[in-house]
Amino acid sequence: MAMAATDIERLIKEAFPDAVVVIEDLAGDGDHYSARVTSQAFAGKSRVQQHQMVYSALKGQMGGVLHALALETSLPK
């Protein structure tokens, strides 16, 4: 069972209301996505911590319903 890009975006936006989220389905199969997430919530956090925050926002879907997510996080300019 695949996960819709809109569901990924919704979960991330619930955790980071200020986030700008761009999701791309890399393989067209609903299983392999890339996500660019820009949020002020990442201030003062390492890249690893930022990614952990996003994975946490996905509420356990990573590695299950969501097979692969190439993640890029950043602070707003």
mmJSON file of the N, C-alpha and C atoms, coordinates in Angstrom:
{"data_MODEL":{"atom_site":{
"group_PDB":["ATOM","ATOM","ATOM","ATOM","ATOM","ATOM","ATOM","ATOM","ATOM","ATOM","ATOM","ATOM","ATOM","ATOM","ATOM","ATOM","ATOM","ATOM","ATOM","ATOM","ATOM","ATOM","ATOM","ATOM","ATOM","ATOM","ATOM","ATOM","ATOM","ATOM","ATOM","ATOM","ATOM","ATOM","ATOM","ATOM","ATOM","ATOM","ATOM","ATOM","ATOM","ATOM","ATOM","ATOM","ATOM","ATOM","ATOM","ATOM","ATOM","ATOM","ATOM","ATOM","ATOM","ATOM","ATOM","ATOM","ATOM","ATOM","ATOM","ATOM","ATOM","ATOM","ATOM","ATOM","ATOM","ATOM","ATOM","ATOM","ATOM","ATOM","ATOM","ATOM","ATOM","ATOM","ATOM","ATOM","ATOM","ATOM","ATOM","ATOM","ATOM","ATOM","ATOM","ATOM","ATOM","ATOM","ATOM","ATOM","ATOM","ATOM","ATOM","ATOM","ATOM","ATOM","ATOM","ATOM","ATOM","ATOM","ATOM","ATOM","ATOM","ATOM","ATOM","ATOM","ATOM","ATOM","ATOM","ATOM","ATOM","ATOM","ATOM","ATOM","ATOM","ATOM","ATOM","ATOM","ATOM","ATOM","ATOM","ATOM","ATOM","ATOM","ATOM","ATOM","ATOM","ATOM","ATOM","ATOM","ATOM","ATOM","ATOM","ATOM","ATOM","ATOM","ATOM","ATOM","ATOM","ATOM","ATOM","ATOM","ATOM","ATOM","ATOM","ATOM","ATOM","ATOM","ATOM","ATOM","ATOM","ATOM","ATOM","ATOM","ATOM","ATOM","ATOM","ATOM","ATOM","ATOM","ATOM","ATOM","ATOM","ATOM","ATOM","ATOM","ATOM","ATOM","ATOM","ATOM","ATOM","ATOM","ATOM","ATOM","ATOM","ATOM","ATOM","ATOM","ATOM","ATOM","ATOM","ATOM","ATOM","ATOM","ATOM","ATOM","ATOM","ATOM","ATOM","ATOM","ATOM","ATOM","ATOM","ATOM","ATOM","ATOM","ATOM","ATOM","ATOM","ATOM","ATOM","ATOM","ATOM","ATOM","ATOM","ATOM","ATOM","ATOM","ATOM","ATOM","ATOM","ATOM","ATOM","ATOM","ATOM","ATOM","ATOM","ATOM","ATOM","ATOM","ATOM","ATOM","ATOM","ATOM","ATOM","ATOM","ATOM","ATOM","ATOM","ATOM","ATOM","ATOM","ATOM"],
"id":[1,2,3,4,5,6,7,8,9,10,11,12,13,14,15,16,17,18,19,20,21,22,23,24,25,26,27,28,29,30,31,32,33,34,35,36,37,38,39,40,41,42,43,44,45,46,47,48,49,50,51,52,53,54,55,56,57,58,59,60,61,62,63,64,65,66,67,68,69,70,71,72,73,74,75,76,77,78,79,80,81,82,83,84,85,86,87,88,89,90,91,92,93,94,95,96,97,98,99,100,101,102,103,104,105,106,107,108,109,110,111,112,113,114,115,116,117,118,119,120,121,122,123,124,125,126,127,128,129,130,131,132,133,134,135,136,137,138,139,140,141,142,143,144,145,146,147,148,149,150,151,152,153,154,155,156,157,158,159,160,161,162,163,164,165,166,167,168,169,170,171,172,173,174,175,176,177,178,179,180,181,182,183,184,185,186,187,188,189,190,191,192,193,194,195,196,197,198,199,200,201,202,203,204,205,206,207,208,209,210,211,212,213,214,215,216,217,218,219,220,221,222,223,224,225,226,227,228,229,230,231],
"type_symbol":["N","C","C","N","C","C","N","C","C","N","C","C","N","C","C","N","C","C","N","C","C","N","C","C","N","C","C","N","C","C","N","C","C","N","C","C","N","C","C","N","C","C","N","C","C","N","C","C","N","C","C","N","C","C","N","C","C","N","C","C","N","C","C","N","C","C","N","C","C","N","C","C","N","C","C","N","C","C","N","C","C","N","C","C","N","C","C","N","C","C","N","C","C","N","C","C","N","C","C","N","C","C","N","C","C","N","C","C","N","C","C","N","C","C","N","C","C","N","C","C","N","C","C","N","C","C","N","C","C","N","C","C","N","C","C","N","C","C","N","C","C","N","C","C","N","C","C","N","C","C","N","C","C","N","C","C","N","C","C","N","C","C","N","C","C","N","C","C","N","C","C","N","C","C","N","C","C","N","C","C","N","C","C","N","C","C","N","C","C","N","C","C","N","C","C","N","C","C","N","C","C","N","C","C","N","C","C","N","C","C","N","C","C","N","C","C","N","C","C","N","C","C","N","C","C","N","C","C","N","C","C"],
"label_atom_id":["N","CA","C","N","CA","C","N","CA","C","N","CA","C","N","CA","C","N","CA","C","N","CA","C","N","CA","C","N","CA","C","N","CA","C","N","CA","C","N","CA","C","N","CA","C","N","CA","C","N","CA","C","N","CA","C","N","CA","C","N","CA","C","N","CA","C","N","CA","C","N","CA","C","N","CA","C","N","CA","C","N","CA","C","N","CA","C","N","CA","C","N","CA","C","N","CA","C","N","CA","C","N","CA","C","N","CA","C","N","CA","C","N","CA","C","N","CA","C","N","CA","C","N","CA","C","N","CA","C","N","CA","C","N","CA","C","N","CA","C","N","CA","C","N","CA","C","N","CA","C","N","CA","C","N","CA","C","N","CA","C","N","CA","C","N","CA","C","N","CA","C","N","CA","C","N","CA","C","N","CA","C","N","CA","C","N","CA","C","N","CA","C","N","CA","C","N","CA","C","N","CA","C","N","CA","C","N","CA","C","N","CA","C","N","CA","C","N","CA","C","N","CA","C","N","CA","C","N","CA","C","N","CA","C","N","CA","C","N","CA","C","N","CA","C","N","CA","C","N","CA","C","N","CA","C","N","CA","C","N","CA","C","N","CA","C","N","CA","C"],
"label_alt_id":[null,null,null,null,null,null,null,null,null,null,null,null,null,null,null,null,null,null,null,null,null,null,null,null,null,null,null,null,null,null,null,null,null,null,null,null,null,null,null,null,null,null,null,null,null,null,null,null,null,null,null,null,null,null,null,null,null,null,null,null,null,null,null,null,null,null,null,null,null,null,null,null,null,null,null,null,null,null,null,null,null,null,null,null,null,null,null,null,null,null,null,null,null,null,null,null,null,null,null,null,null,null,null,null,null,null,null,null,null,null,null,null,null,null,null,null,null,null,null,null,null,null,null,null,null,null,null,null,null,null,null,null,null,null,null,null,null,null,null,null,null,null,null,null,null,null,null,null,null,null,null,null,null,null,null,null,null,null,null,null,null,null,null,null,null,null,null,null,null,null,null,null,null,null,null,null,null,null,null,null,null,null,null,null,null,null,null,null,null,null,null,null,null,null,null,null,null,null,null,null,null,null,null,null,null,null,null,null,null,null,null,null,null,null,null,null,null,null,null,null,null,null,null,null,null,null,null,null,null,null,null],
"label_comp_id":["MET","MET","MET","ALA","ALA","ALA","MET","MET","MET","ALA","ALA","ALA","ALA","ALA","ALA","THR","THR","THR","ASP","ASP","ASP","ILE","ILE","ILE","GLU","GLU","GLU","ARG","ARG","ARG","LEU","LEU","LEU","ILE","ILE","ILE","LYS","LYS","LYS","GLU","GLU","GLU","ALA","ALA","ALA","PHE","PHE","PHE","PRO","PRO","PRO","ASP","ASP","ASP","ALA","ALA","ALA","VAL","VAL","VAL","VAL","VAL","VAL","VAL","VAL","VAL","ILE","ILE","ILE","GLU","GLU","GLU","ASP","ASP","ASP","LEU","LEU","LEU","ALA","ALA","ALA","GLY","GLY","GLY","ASP","ASP","ASP","GLY","GLY","GLY","ASP","ASP","ASP","HIS","HIS","HIS","TYR","TYR","TYR","SER","SER","SER","ALA","ALA","ALA","ARG","ARG","ARG","VAL","VAL","VAL","THR","THR","THR","SER","SER","SER","GLN","GLN","GLN","ALA","ALA","ALA","PHE","PHE","PHE","ALA","ALA","ALA","GLY","GLY","GLY","LYS","LYS","LYS","SER","SER","SER","ARG","ARG","ARG","VAL","VAL","VAL","GLN","GLN","GLN","GLN","GLN","GLN","HIS","HIS","HIS","GLN","GLN","GLN","MET","MET","MET","VAL","VAL","VAL","TYR","TYR","TYR","SER","SER","SER","ALA","ALA","ALA","LEU","LEU","LEU","LYS","LYS","LYS","GLY","GLY","GLY","GLN","GLN","GLN","MET","MET","MET","GLY","GLY","GLY","GLY","GLY","GLY","VAL","VAL","VAL","LEU","LEU","LEU","HIS","HIS","HIS","ALA","ALA","ALA","LEU","LEU","LEU","ALA","ALA","ALA","LEU","LEU","LEU","GLU","GLU","GLU","THR","THR","THR","SER","SER","SER","LEU","LEU","LEU","PRO","PRO","PRO","LYS","LYS","LYS"],
"label_asym_id":["A","A","A","A","A","A","A","A","A","A","A","A","A","A","A","A","A","A","A","A","A","A","A","A","A","A","A","A","A","A","A","A","A","A","A","A","A","A","A","A","A","A","A","A","A","A","A","A","A","A","A","A","A","A","A","A","A","A","A","A","A","A","A","A","A","A","A","A","A","A","A","A","A","A","A","A","A","A","A","A","A","A","A","A","A","A","A","A","A","A","A","A","A","A","A","A","A","A","A","A","A","A","A","A","A","A","A","A","A","A","A","A","A","A","A","A","A","A","A","A","A","A","A","A","A","A","A","A","A","A","A","A","A","A","A","A","A","A","A","A","A","A","A","A","A","A","A","A","A","A","A","A","A","A","A","A","A","A","A","A","A","A","A","A","A","A","A","A","A","A","A","A","A","A","A","A","A","A","A","A","A","A","A","A","A","A","A","A","A","A","A","A","A","A","A","A","A","A","A","A","A","A","A","A","A","A","A","A","A","A","A","A","A","A","A","A","A","A","A","A","A","A","A","A","A","A","A","A","A","A","A"],
"label_entity_id":["1","1","1","1","1","1","1","1","1","1","1","1","1","1","1","1","1","1","1","1","1","1","1","1","1","1","1","1","1","1","1","1","1","1","1","1","1","1","1","1","1","1","1","1","1","1","1","1","1","1","1","1","1","1","1","1","1","1","1","1","1","1","1","1","1","1","1","1","1","1","1","1","1","1","1","1","1","1","1","1","1","1","1","1","1","1","1","1","1","1","1","1","1","1","1","1","1","1","1","1","1","1","1","1","1","1","1","1","1","1","1","1","1","1","1","1","1","1","1","1","1","1","1","1","1","1","1","1","1","1","1","1","1","1","1","1","1","1","1","1","1","1","1","1","1","1","1","1","1","1","1","1","1","1","1","1","1","1","1","1","1","1","1","1","1","1","1","1","1","1","1","1","1","1","1","1","1","1","1","1","1","1","1","1","1","1","1","1","1","1","1","1","1","1","1","1","1","1","1","1","1","1","1","1","1","1","1","1","1","1","1","1","1","1","1","1","1","1","1","1","1","1","1","1","1","1","1","1","1","1","1"],
"label_seq_id":[1,1,1,2,2,2,3,3,3,4,4,4,5,5,5,6,6,6,7,7,7,8,8,8,9,9,9,10,10,10,11,11,11,12,12,12,13,13,13,14,14,14,15,15,15,16,16,16,17,17,17,18,18,18,19,19,19,20,20,20,21,21,21,22,22,22,23,23,23,24,24,24,25,25,25,26,26,26,27,27,27,28,28,28,29,29,29,30,30,30,31,31,31,32,32,32,33,33,33,34,34,34,35,35,35,36,36,36,37,37,37,38,38,38,39,39,39,40,40,40,41,41,41,42,42,42,43,43,43,44,44,44,45,45,45,46,46,46,47,47,47,48,48,48,49,49,49,50,50,50,51,51,51,52,52,52,53,53,53,54,54,54,55,55,55,56,56,56,57,57,57,58,58,58,59,59,59,60,60,60,61,61,61,62,62,62,63,63,63,64,64,64,65,65,65,66,66,66,67,67,67,68,68,68,69,69,69,70,70,70,71,71,71,72,72,72,73,73,73,74,74,74,75,75,75,76,76,76,77,77,77],
"pdbx_PDB_ins_code":[null,null,null,null,null,null,null,null,null,null,null,null,null,null,null,null,null,null,null,null,null,null,null,null,null,null,null,null,null,null,null,null,null,null,null,null,null,null,null,null,null,null,null,null,null,null,null,null,null,null,null,null,null,null,null,null,null,null,null,null,null,null,null,null,null,null,null,null,null,null,null,null,null,null,null,null,null,null,null,null,null,null,null,null,null,null,null,null,null,null,null,null,null,null,null,null,null,null,null,null,null,null,null,null,null,null,null,null,null,null,null,null,null,null,null,null,null,null,null,null,null,null,null,null,null,null,null,null,null,null,null,null,null,null,null,null,null,null,null,null,null,null,null,null,null,null,null,null,null,null,null,null,null,null,null,null,null,null,null,null,null,null,null,null,null,null,null,null,null,null,null,null,null,null,null,null,null,null,null,null,null,null,null,null,null,null,null,null,null,null,null,null,null,null,null,null,null,null,null,null,null,null,null,null,null,null,null,null,null,null,null,null,null,null,null,null,null,null,null,null,null,null,null,null,null,null,null,null,null,null,null],
"Cartn_x":[0.837,0.0,0.881,0.637,1.443,0.864,1.656,1.228,1.157,0.091,-0.084,0.8,1.292,2.117,1.368,0.068,-0.728,-0.751,-0.712,-0.676,0.664,1.736,3.069,3.112,2.655,2.659,1.791,0.618,-0.284,0.368,0.996,1.642,2.773,3.552,4.67,4.13,3.097,2.528,1.845,1.304,0.723,1.798,2.984,4.087,4.791,4.848,5.556,4.631,3.708,2.714,3.311,4.529,5.153,5.9,5.949,6.804,6.329,7.315,7.091,7.533,6.617,6.875,6.685,7.702,7.623,7.893,6.901,7.002,7.059,7.936,8.041,8.025,7.172,7.115,8.201,9.273,10.45,10.255,9.428,9.283,7.869,6.964,5.592,4.816,5.353,4.718,4.115,4.209,3.679,4.484,5.668,6.523,7.876,8.297,9.63,9.468,9.676,9.472,10.743,10.772,11.729,10.888,11.422,10.729,11.726,11.357,12.113,11.237,11.773,11.016,11.809,11.18,11.797,10.972,11.625,10.901,11.84,11.323,12.079,12.322,11.523,11.672,13.034,13.725,15.031,16.184,15.895,16.95,17.694,19.023,19.863,19.974,19.374,19.41,20.4,21.05,21.932,21.078,21.691,20.974,20.324,21.038,20.488,19.259,19.342,18.205,17.009,17.278,16.207,15.497,16.262,15.684,14.903,15.419,14.709,13.373,13.353,12.113,11.066,11.503,10.571,10.096,11.014,10.612,9.62,9.823,8.9,7.514,7.497,6.23,5.443,6.138,5.474,4.813,4.91,4.173,4.306,5.538,5.786,5.508,5.171,4.878,6.149,7.272,8.532,8.984,9.324,9.758,8.612,7.399,6.212,5.445,4.385,3.58,4.435,5.309,6.22,7.567,7.895,9.092,10.384,10.423,11.665,11.365,12.149,11.998,13.377,13.728,14.959,14.595,15.278,14.872,15.91,15.424,16.26,15.563,16.26,15.689,16.505,15.832,16.534,15.73,16.414,15.788,15.318,14.271,13.851,14.956,15.035,16.064,15.568],
"Cartn_y":[-1.182,0.0,1.244,2.119,3.323,4.478,5.517,6.714,7.876,8.627,9.762,10.933,11.663,12.842,13.849,13.969,14.914,14.522,13.212,12.758,13.084,12.932,13.277,14.768,15.577,17.027,17.406,16.807,17.115,16.812,15.651,15.281,16.24,16.616,17.545,18.914,19.378,20.697,20.711,19.581,19.509,19.731,19.175,19.312,20.659,21.199,22.457,23.375,24.077,24.89,25.952,26.415,27.444,26.863,25.56,24.902,25.125,25.259,25.173,23.761,22.977,21.568,21.311,20.712,20.333,18.835,18.089,16.631,16.244,15.318,14.804,13.275,12.675,11.212,10.809,10.22,9.949,8.829,7.837,6.672,6.53,7.406,7.321,6.172,5.621,4.446,4.724,5.977,6.308,5.707,5.228,4.583,5.27,6.028,6.651,8.151,8.925,10.37,11.128,12.379,13.334,14.434,15.011,16.095,17.186,18.414,19.587,20.289,20.454,21.066,22.26,23.422,24.649,25.139,25.278,25.7,26.379,27.369,28.039,27.102,26.052,25.08,24.393,24.449,23.793,24.652,25.858,26.763,26.128,26.153,25.639,24.121,23.442,21.975,21.508,20.386,19.793,19.198,18.885,18.272,16.955,16.163,14.893,15.153,16.123,16.454,16.941,17.736,18.221,17.05,16.113,14.948,14.089,13.936,13.177,13.846,15.155,15.894,15.597,15.58,15.297,13.85,12.924,11.515,11.322,12.026,11.955,12.477,13.527,14.1,13.106,12.15,11.162,10.046,10.123,9.256,7.765,7.315,5.887,5.333,6.183,5.712,5.383,6.01,5.786,4.346,3.682,2.298,1.313,1.823,0.968,1.332,2.113,2.581,3.428,4.226,5.067,4.373,3.861,3.03,3.852,4.936,5.701,7.19,7.988,9.438,10.083,10.71,11.496,12.867,13.255,14.429,15.537,16.756,17.954,18.958,19.426,20.387,21.666,22.783,24.065,25.083,26.169,27.307,28.294,29.051,30.098,31.139,31.728,32.768,34.115],
"Cartn_z":[0.0,0.0,0.0,-0.942,-1.106,-0.288,-0.151,0.577,-0.409,-0.375,-1.281,-0.864,-1.846,-1.588,-0.726,-0.931,-0.129,1.341,1.626,3.017,3.668,2.914,3.431,3.757,2.82,3.027,4.223,4.362,5.463,6.817,6.933,8.195,8.548,7.557,7.795,8.191,7.497,7.804,9.172,9.613,10.962,12.015,11.783,12.738,12.629,11.42,11.146,10.348,11.012,10.297,9.372,9.677,8.845,7.649,7.548,6.552,5.124,4.256,2.821,2.453,1.898,1.613,0.13,-0.487,-1.897,-1.972,-2.448,-2.553,-4.021,-4.347,-5.716,-5.664,-6.474,-6.601,-7.596,-7.102,-7.923,-8.935,-8.611,-9.484,-10.049,-9.634,-10.105,-9.485,-8.396,-7.788,-6.416,-5.936,-4.618,-3.484,-3.771,-2.773,-2.592,-3.585,-3.574,-3.83,-2.777,-2.854,-2.493,-2.93,-2.377,-1.733,-0.685,0.004,0.352,0.027,0.466,1.49,2.691,3.781,4.305,4.267,4.768,5.946,7.102,8.304,9.287,9.978,11.034,12.208,12.326,13.428,13.4,12.28,12.148,12.672,13.095,13.579,14.748,14.67,15.741,15.789,14.846,14.801,13.742,14.018,13.011,11.897,10.783,9.659,10.097,10.876,11.368,12.241,13.128,13.988,13.166,12.138,11.265,10.596,10.079,9.408,10.401,11.601,12.631,12.961,12.979,13.242,12.168,10.91,9.816,9.887,10.116,10.217,11.364,12.463,13.584,13.184,12.386,11.917,11.065,10.457,9.604,10.407,11.715,12.651,12.348,12.167,12.008,10.622,9.659,8.304,7.515,7.904,7.189,7.379,6.29,6.352,6.305,6.365,6.28,5.026,5.207,4.073,3.139,3.715,2.933,2.862,1.698,1.535,1.53,0.74,0.603,0.492,1.209,1.171,1.166,0.046,-0.035,0.544,1.603,2.374,2.301,2.089,2.118,3.026,4.048,4.976,4.961,5.247,5.287,6.078,6.415,7.075,6.008,6.304,5.36,5.215,4.039,3.791,4.221],
"occupancy":[1.0,1.0,1.0,1.0,1.0,1.0,1.0,1.0,1.0,1.0,1.0,1.0,1.0,1.0,1.0,1.0,1.0,1.0,1.0,1.0,1.0,1.0,1.0,1.0,1.0,1.0,1.0,1.0,1.0,1.0,1.0,1.0,1.0,1.0,1.0,1.0,1.0,1.0,1.0,1.0,1.0,1.0,1.0,1.0,1.0,1.0,1.0,1.0,1.0,1.0,1.0,1.0,1.0,1.0,1.0,1.0,1.0,1.0,1.0,1.0,1.0,1.0,1.0,1.0,1.0,1.0,1.0,1.0,1.0,1.0,1.0,1.0,1.0,1.0,1.0,1.0,1.0,1.0,1.0,1.0,1.0,1.0,1.0,1.0,1.0,1.0,1.0,1.0,1.0,1.0,1.0,1.0,1.0,1.0,1.0,1.0,1.0,1.0,1.0,1.0,1.0,1.0,1.0,1.0,1.0,1.0,1.0,1.0,1.0,1.0,1.0,1.0,1.0,1.0,1.0,1.0,1.0,1.0,1.0,1.0,1.0,1.0,1.0,1.0,1.0,1.0,1.0,1.0,1.0,1.0,1.0,1.0,1.0,1.0,1.0,1.0,1.0,1.0,1.0,1.0,1.0,1.0,1.0,1.0,1.0,1.0,1.0,1.0,1.0,1.0,1.0,1.0,1.0,1.0,1.0,1.0,1.0,1.0,1.0,1.0,1.0,1.0,1.0,1.0,1.0,1.0,1.0,1.0,1.0,1.0,1.0,1.0,1.0,1.0,1.0,1.0,1.0,1.0,1.0,1.0,1.0,1.0,1.0,1.0,1.0,1.0,1.0,1.0,1.0,1.0,1.0,1.0,1.0,1.0,1.0,1.0,1.0,1.0,1.0,1.0,1.0,1.0,1.0,1.0,1.0,1.0,1.0,1.0,1.0,1.0,1.0,1.0,1.0,1.0,1.0,1.0,1.0,1.0,1.0,1.0,1.0,1.0,1.0,1.0,1.0,1.0,1.0,1.0,1.0,1.0,1.0],
"B_iso_or_equiv":[0.0,0.0,0.0,0.0,0.0,0.0,0.0,0.0,0.0,0.0,0.0,0.0,0.0,0.0,0.0,0.0,0.0,0.0,0.0,0.0,0.0,0.0,0.0,0.0,0.0,0.0,0.0,0.0,0.0,0.0,0.0,0.0,0.0,0.0,0.0,0.0,0.0,0.0,0.0,0.0,0.0,0.0,0.0,0.0,0.0,0.0,0.0,0.0,0.0,0.0,0.0,0.0,0.0,0.0,0.0,0.0,0.0,0.0,0.0,0.0,0.0,0.0,0.0,0.0,0.0,0.0,0.0,0.0,0.0,0.0,0.0,0.0,0.0,0.0,0.0,0.0,0.0,0.0,0.0,0.0,0.0,0.0,0.0,0.0,0.0,0.0,0.0,0.0,0.0,0.0,0.0,0.0,0.0,0.0,0.0,0.0,0.0,0.0,0.0,0.0,0.0,0.0,0.0,0.0,0.0,0.0,0.0,0.0,0.0,0.0,0.0,0.0,0.0,0.0,0.0,0.0,0.0,0.0,0.0,0.0,0.0,0.0,0.0,0.0,0.0,0.0,0.0,0.0,0.0,0.0,0.0,0.0,0.0,0.0,0.0,0.0,0.0,0.0,0.0,0.0,0.0,0.0,0.0,0.0,0.0,0.0,0.0,0.0,0.0,0.0,0.0,0.0,0.0,0.0,0.0,0.0,0.0,0.0,0.0,0.0,0.0,0.0,0.0,0.0,0.0,0.0,0.0,0.0,0.0,0.0,0.0,0.0,0.0,0.0,0.0,0.0,0.0,0.0,0.0,0.0,0.0,0.0,0.0,0.0,0.0,0.0,0.0,0.0,0.0,0.0,0.0,0.0,0.0,0.0,0.0,0.0,0.0,0.0,0.0,0.0,0.0,0.0,0.0,0.0,0.0,0.0,0.0,0.0,0.0,0.0,0.0,0.0,0.0,0.0,0.0,0.0,0.0,0.0,0.0,0.0,0.0,0.0,0.0,0.0,0.0,0.0,0.0,0.0,0.0,0.0,0.0],
"pdbx_formal_charge":[null,null,null,null,null,null,null,null,null,null,null,null,null,null,null,null,null,null,null,null,null,null,null,null,null,null,null,null,null,null,null,null,null,null,null,null,null,null,null,null,null,null,null,null,null,null,null,null,null,null,null,null,null,null,null,null,null,null,null,null,null,null,null,null,null,null,null,null,null,null,null,null,null,null,null,null,null,null,null,null,null,null,null,null,null,null,null,null,null,null,null,null,null,null,null,null,null,null,null,null,null,null,null,null,null,null,null,null,null,null,null,null,null,null,null,null,null,null,null,null,null,null,null,null,null,null,null,null,null,null,null,null,null,null,null,null,null,null,null,null,null,null,null,null,null,null,null,null,null,null,null,null,null,null,null,null,null,null,null,null,null,null,null,null,null,null,null,null,null,null,null,null,null,null,null,null,null,null,null,null,null,null,null,null,null,null,null,null,null,null,null,null,null,null,null,null,null,null,null,null,null,null,null,null,null,null,null,null,null,null,null,null,null,null,null,null,null,null,null,null,null,null,null,null,null,null,null,null,null,null,null],
"auth_seq_id":[1,1,1,2,2,2,3,3,3,4,4,4,5,5,5,6,6,6,7,7,7,8,8,8,9,9,9,10,10,10,11,11,11,12,12,12,13,13,13,14,14,14,15,15,15,16,16,16,17,17,17,18,18,18,19,19,19,20,20,20,21,21,21,22,22,22,23,23,23,24,24,24,25,25,25,26,26,26,27,27,27,28,28,28,29,29,29,30,30,30,31,31,31,32,32,32,33,33,33,34,34,34,35,35,35,36,36,36,37,37,37,38,38,38,39,39,39,40,40,40,41,41,41,42,42,42,43,43,43,44,44,44,45,45,45,46,46,46,47,47,47,48,48,48,49,49,49,50,50,50,51,51,51,52,52,52,53,53,53,54,54,54,55,55,55,56,56,56,57,57,57,58,58,58,59,59,59,60,60,60,61,61,61,62,62,62,63,63,63,64,64,64,65,65,65,66,66,66,67,67,67,68,68,68,69,69,69,70,70,70,71,71,71,72,72,72,73,73,73,74,74,74,75,75,75,76,76,76,77,77,77],
"auth_comp_id":["MET","MET","MET","ALA","ALA","ALA","MET","MET","MET","ALA","ALA","ALA","ALA","ALA","ALA","THR","THR","THR","ASP","ASP","ASP","ILE","ILE","ILE","GLU","GLU","GLU","ARG","ARG","ARG","LEU","LEU","LEU","ILE","ILE","ILE","LYS","LYS","LYS","GLU","GLU","GLU","ALA","ALA","ALA","PHE","PHE","PHE","PRO","PRO","PRO","ASP","ASP","ASP","ALA","ALA","ALA","VAL","VAL","VAL","VAL","VAL","VAL","VAL","VAL","VAL","ILE","ILE","ILE","GLU","GLU","GLU","ASP","ASP","ASP","LEU","LEU","LEU","ALA","ALA","ALA","GLY","GLY","GLY","ASP","ASP","ASP","GLY","GLY","GLY","ASP","ASP","ASP","HIS","HIS","HIS","TYR","TYR","TYR","SER","SER","SER","ALA","ALA","ALA","ARG","ARG","ARG","VAL","VAL","VAL","THR","THR","THR","SER","SER","SER","GLN","GLN","GLN","ALA","ALA","ALA","PHE","PHE","PHE","ALA","ALA","ALA","GLY","GLY","GLY","LYS","LYS","LYS","SER","SER","SER","ARG","ARG","ARG","VAL","VAL","VAL","GLN","GLN","GLN","GLN","GLN","GLN","HIS","HIS","HIS","GLN","GLN","GLN","MET","MET","MET","VAL","VAL","VAL","TYR","TYR","TYR","SER","SER","SER","ALA","ALA","ALA","LEU","LEU","LEU","LYS","LYS","LYS","GLY","GLY","GLY","GLN","GLN","GLN","MET","MET","MET","GLY","GLY","GLY","GLY","GLY","GLY","VAL","VAL","VAL","LEU","LEU","LEU","HIS","HIS","HIS","ALA","ALA","ALA","LEU","LEU","LEU","ALA","ALA","ALA","LEU","LEU","LEU","GLU","GLU","GLU","THR","THR","THR","SER","SER","SER","LEU","LEU","LEU","PRO","PRO","PRO","LYS","LYS","LYS"],
"auth_asym_id":["A","A","A","A","A","A","A","A","A","A","A","A","A","A","A","A","A","A","A","A","A","A","A","A","A","A","A","A","A","A","A","A","A","A","A","A","A","A","A","A","A","A","A","A","A","A","A","A","A","A","A","A","A","A","A","A","A","A","A","A","A","A","A","A","A","A","A","A","A","A","A","A","A","A","A","A","A","A","A","A","A","A","A","A","A","A","A","A","A","A","A","A","A","A","A","A","A","A","A","A","A","A","A","A","A","A","A","A","A","A","A","A","A","A","A","A","A","A","A","A","A","A","A","A","A","A","A","A","A","A","A","A","A","A","A","A","A","A","A","A","A","A","A","A","A","A","A","A","A","A","A","A","A","A","A","A","A","A","A","A","A","A","A","A","A","A","A","A","A","A","A","A","A","A","A","A","A","A","A","A","A","A","A","A","A","A","A","A","A","A","A","A","A","A","A","A","A","A","A","A","A","A","A","A","A","A","A","A","A","A","A","A","A","A","A","A","A","A","A","A","A","A","A","A","A","A","A","A","A","A","A"],
"auth_atom_id":["N","CA","C","N","CA","C","N","CA","C","N","CA","C","N","CA","C","N","CA","C","N","CA","C","N","CA","C","N","CA","C","N","CA","C","N","CA","C","N","CA","C","N","CA","C","N","CA","C","N","CA","C","N","CA","C","N","CA","C","N","CA","C","N","CA","C","N","CA","C","N","CA","C","N","CA","C","N","CA","C","N","CA","C","N","CA","C","N","CA","C","N","CA","C","N","CA","C","N","CA","C","N","CA","C","N","CA","C","N","CA","C","N","CA","C","N","CA","C","N","CA","C","N","CA","C","N","CA","C","N","CA","C","N","CA","C","N","CA","C","N","CA","C","N","CA","C","N","CA","C","N","CA","C","N","CA","C","N","CA","C","N","CA","C","N","CA","C","N","CA","C","N","CA","C","N","CA","C","N","CA","C","N","CA","C","N","CA","C","N","CA","C","N","CA","C","N","CA","C","N","CA","C","N","CA","C","N","CA","C","N","CA","C","N","CA","C","N","CA","C","N","CA","C","N","CA","C","N","CA","C","N","CA","C","N","CA","C","N","CA","C","N","CA","C","N","CA","C","N","CA","C","N","CA","C","N","CA","C","N","CA","C","N","CA","C","N","CA","C"],
"pdbx_PDB_model_num":[1,1,1,1,1,1,1,1,1,1,1,1,1,1,1,1,1,1,1,1,1,1,1,1,1,1,1,1,1,1,1,1,1,1,1,1,1,1,1,1,1,1,1,1,1,1,1,1,1,1,1,1,1,1,1,1,1,1,1,1,1,1,1,1,1,1,1,1,1,1,1,1,1,1,1,1,1,1,1,1,1,1,1,1,1,1,1,1,1,1,1,1,1,1,1,1,1,1,1,1,1,1,1,1,1,1,1,1,1,1,1,1,1,1,1,1,1,1,1,1,1,1,1,1,1,1,1,1,1,1,1,1,1,1,1,1,1,1,1,1,1,1,1,1,1,1,1,1,1,1,1,1,1,1,1,1,1,1,1,1,1,1,1,1,1,1,1,1,1,1,1,1,1,1,1,1,1,1,1,1,1,1,1,1,1,1,1,1,1,1,1,1,1,1,1,1,1,1,1,1,1,1,1,1,1,1,1,1,1,1,1,1,1,1,1,1,1,1,1,1,1,1,1,1,1,1,1,1,1,1,1]
}}}
